[in-house]
Structures are given as structure tokens and as C-alpha cells.
Amino acid sequence: MQAPKPLTESHSNVHNSRAAHWSLQRSQVRWLLILGDLLLVNVAAVGALWLGIQRSTWWLAVGAWDSFTAWFLFLSIIWFVCAQVFDMYDLRVAGAPRRAVRATLGVVLGTLAVYLVAYFFAAPQTLPRHLIMFFAILAAILLSAWRACFALALGRGPLARRVIVVGGGASTNDLVRALHEHAAGYYNISAVFDTDARVAEGMTRAALDEVIVSAEQDLSPEWIAALVAWREQGVQIANMAAVYEELTGRVPVEHVGKNWSVLLPLEQDATRGLNGVVKRALDFGLSLLALLIAAPFLPFLALLIWFDARGGILLRQTRVGKNGRMFTLYKFRTMIPNAEPPGVALWAEEEDPRVTRLGKFLRRFKLDEVPQFWNVLRGEMSLVGPRPERPEIVENLQRAIPFYRLRHVVRPGLTGWAAVRFPYGRSVNDALAKLQFDLYYIKHQSLSLDALILVKTLGAIVTPPRA
């Protein structure tokens, strides 16, 4: 390999042409949103307490306000969890004023609903009652105004990220599309350069914050020297795969090429050691609890399934599990009997005519998946992981999609990252998109990510479908 050339006069112009500019990085923007939300949530809580004191003289005898510390903490936790359900920290939502305000109001209603449920189960006088209405009104006003102002400010001042993209081909097109779709207000793309473009053209770009390299071929020594020069002047250098993952929650598997190491973590394996033990213990304990809670209702549900469409109650299917091992998956039947010819696996369709009336209800609220808690207890599945596929479909997809077998390095899940971020797969292209999400989960799996997925799954069940 030829050594990089020393910096020429055109490279040294980076310092002269780059105007001073300071901007927040993606993670810093997210933390700004979180801290701003929690600050205003507690301001709304203080306001609610003050209004409560004006309303009732009883509150004057309660004592110091620090006796309500648990109330402040409780509201903050509820808000943060509900905000995850409504994607409040996704730049697609945070950067659009109308979407941001709608999501904020949804979180207010969600917080109110959770609080009221907790109130009826809490010990008497543990949680204040009428104050929650004051809180809901104040939070709706303060948080909506804050989020609308943030969305309008995104793309200006320190909330703007000025970038150029160096590369070409399909990977660059996908990257630019992701920048526009997932962070249109935040990213200001100054230019896109092919790797065979003259380096001097890129040197004239002023006030750069980031250069994203999306080259499908090796960079020339001149471009490498240019990247070094930019980095010396404080410009962040990032590769396409990392930015694409962070924005979309997907691994760009079709653009990996020789760089297969971006697909999997090489330094740690979250399925082993203490994390693996804790994950399995949680799988077992929560699945056992879910089955015990569901047990009294199962006979009634079985009768409804049988009366709706005479046939078997349970559907048994062979699925591919961890390390390619086959297992029998159980679920409540939601289709008419003999919905598929023997030995043939068919893709599910939107508004599938084979689905029964009751089946639509069961699928909407994920009740058809309840028997899979038994698969989790047996260790064939986990609560969170890639959804298991049928062997006939896996065989076809392995031939069509590179690295498809990598999704089998972990236990399949009752729900998963792809399940909460992507609808039912109905084609090979859909399967590729789901694989990107699955590989992201495998690469970044942790107990905190599992908790986020479970929260989003619960949110998808209890909230109306969003267009």
C-alpha cells in the first residue's frame, strides 16, 4: 500500500477555510432533550403542589415539600418510560413541531393513566390524588412549548450539524436517505464527493462539523491526508456504518463487503457471563409469572377460538432456534383450519383473508403469543430476541441474503428490536430490513436494551396503531 502523501497546500487550507463553529453531537442532543424534559416535569410537579396548597388548607399541614420527594421521582420515571414508547428522543419526532407536540400530549396522557392505576393500588395517602390533574395540565403546556421550540430551533446554531459525505455508490445513497429521513433538521449536508473527485474541492467547505466516509472502495492517499487534516482542526470523522446504525437502529448488512467485523461485537458477548445468567433468570421468572396470571383466562380463550372457527386451539410449528436447532413453537390459532398446504410456508399478507375475526383481535393485542411463554420457560426462546422463522423460509432467505444465519447466534425472542421497529415481513426485501434490525440487537444487546424493547412492546399493545 502506498504511503499517504504529506499535506499539500490545498490540505493546509482546511484551517484557513473552516469558520469557527460549535455544535452538539447526536448523543448530546438526546441528553439535552432528556434533561430538558425531566427539568420541566419537575417544574410542573412543583406547580401542581403549589396549586394544590392553594386549593386545600390540608396541604399546608403536610410539612416540608421534601416529603414529596418520592412523588417527584415517581412522575419522572413514568414520564421517561412513556417517552420511550412515543419515541420522544427520536430525531424524526423531536425535529418535527407537530409530531413533537402530538407525542408530548400522548406522553402526558400515558403518564396520567399509569399514575391513576398506581394510585388505586397504593396505600392510602401515599400518592396525592387531585394534584395529578394540575400536573397533567401544567406538563402539557410546558412540555409542548419546550418541544415545539426545540423542533423549530433544530438546524440552527449549535443544534445544526454541517457535514459532507465522502464516497459513492449505493451505500452513499442509503446514507444520504437515512440522514434526510431520520434527522432532516439536524443534518445540513453541504456536499457529497465521490472518491475520485479532486480533494481540493472538499477543502473549500467552511464551518464543517463532521465528515462521513461512505466509500465502497479504498480511499486514495490524498483523501486520507485530507481526513487527517480535517481531524486536526476538530472536525469529527465517522464511517457510514456507525452513523447509519445510530440513526436507524439497523446494521447496513448489504454494504458491509469485506468489513464483516461491523456486524458483530468482537470485544464482548452479552449472552455469556453474568449478563447471560441474569437474562435467563429474568426470562424464567417473568414467563412463569405471565403464565400464572394468564392461566384462569386460558380455558375461556380456548372456547372462543374453537367457536369462532372450528378446529385446533393451539398451532404447533417447527421454528429455527439458537445455533440452528429446531424446536416446536406454540401459539393460539388465528387463521382458518388448513390455512396452508402441507409442507408449504406462506408469507403473511396485509389484511390476510385467512385470519379469523377473533384472530385479528388476538394478533392486535399479541394474545396469540401467550403460549410462547412455555417456549421461554423451556429455554428454547427468550423474552427478547430475533423472532424465530420457519425452516423453509430460513433456507430461502439464507440463499438470498448474506449473513442471514448470524441472527441464530442468540435465542429467538417473544418480541424483539425488529418486531417493535418494523411490521410483519412479507417479502425478501422486508426480511433484509428485519435482519438489519436483528443484527443491531445482537451487536448492542444488553439488559437495558431488552427493557426498552419490552416497554415499546407494551406500548404498542396498549396504544392505538400509529399511521
Order of alpha helices (4+ residues) and beta strands (2+ residues): alpha-alpha-alpha-alpha-alpha-alpha-beta-alpha-beta-alpha-beta-alpha-beta-alpha-alpha-alpha-beta-beta-alpha-alpha-beta-alpha-beta-alpha-alpha-alpha
